[in-house]
Amino acid sequence: MKNIKAGDIIINVHHQHIMGISVARRDAYTKPKPAEFQDAVWDVSGWQVDLKIKPLNIPLEPERSFFGDPNNRKDKNDAFNKNGTINQGYLFELNPVEINHIKDMLLEHLLAIRIIDTN
């Protein structure tokens, strides 16, 4: 998380579906642990990223055939496993092939449901 820079795009995923897209408003910065988590077994300080979040009106399921293809994955610690499903994890870095494919999927998705935001 500490490597996130202003303008970085974060794909929000829940239950194997892309639920939205976030953009980092500024670089990650250190922040003390919130009071409500004082009893949690976490470090006293951590990282925070301020985001602009744009949820999708309809969740998008990534194409398993594309993401399961070993030619489209960088290694076994990728965001996607050999079956093309999303690995459980936090802040995977995507390779250029994955990024371009997700951009294409999102554009098609947004055009199909006519929710393109012109702002």
URHUVEN-V359906 format. One record per helix or strand. SS is the DSSP state (H for helix, E for strand). FROM is the first residue (numbers start at 1). TO is the last residue. Records with the same first field share a line. If there is no record, write none. Layout:
SS=FROM-TO / FROM-TO
This chain:
E=9-14 / 17-24 / 29-32 / 45-48 / 51-60 / 80-80 / 86-86
H=35-37 / 64-67 / 70-72 / 96-113
